Each structure stands twice: as C-alpha cells, then as structure tokens.
C-alpha cells in the first residue's frame, strides 16, 4: 500500500472519530439497507458499533505495516468463520464503510480516498477469508480489547 493511500485512510478516519466514533451506527444503517438479512447477525448494534470503531482504529493505526497485524486480522477472520459470516457480505461491508466515510467527510471527500479504503479493505478481507483455522499468535481481542478471544 502506498504512502498516499495510508495518508488518505488516516486523514479520513480522523473525520470518523470527530464525534467519538458514533459514525459506526450510520455504517450499520447503510449496511442493513444494502443487506437487510445481515441485521439478524447482531443482537446489540451500539455495542457492535463500538467494537467496530475500535477495531478499525487499530487497523488504521497499523495500516502502513499490515504484515505486523496480519495475525490479529487472521484472528478476526476466524471469529467471522465461527459466526458463519458469508463471504458474500465482505463487499457490502467494504462499500458501506466507504459510503459512511464519504457522507462523514462531505465536501472534503475525494474519490481517491474511497479507492484507498477499497484497496485496504480488499487486502484485509482476503487475509480474513483465508485465515488458517489454527491460531498462531495472540488474538485480536487481546490486542485491541485487552482480553482473550
């Protein structure tokens, strides 16, 4: 990933955090508009939105060195595998997040920012989808939330 992509992602993520991360609730609204059946996967949307915000923040802070967080991303993939999250949901999640960034940034948004997110989210999705079944290192939940996954 190029330095300009890293800059785009970090710059735009700053907009997402301006209101304490509540933009993730908007993300879920967009996602459920696109994939209504996905709503059934979540019991507590506000809590899930907070987890997502924290997880994306962790990834954004390490986006310039994906290899260093690959074990954590693989762990997230294993979590999604255990929850039987369909591979077909990943593009919807990607586009809902990009749409949320676009809405949040308003006039500051540029297409290259969306393309930077798209590239990063495609890489992350592939790592998650292809995660080995066995855990090789401390999990994502431990790294992000200070607990075991």
Buried (B, 14 or more C-beta within 10 A) or exposed (E): BEEEBBBBBBEBBEBBBEEEBBBBBBBBEBBBEBBEEBEEBBEEBEEBBBBBBBBBBBBBEBBBEBEEBBBBBBBBBBBBBEEEBEEEBBBBBBBBBBBBBBBBBEEEBEEEBBEBBBBBBEBBBEBBEEBEEEBEEEBBBBBBBEEEB
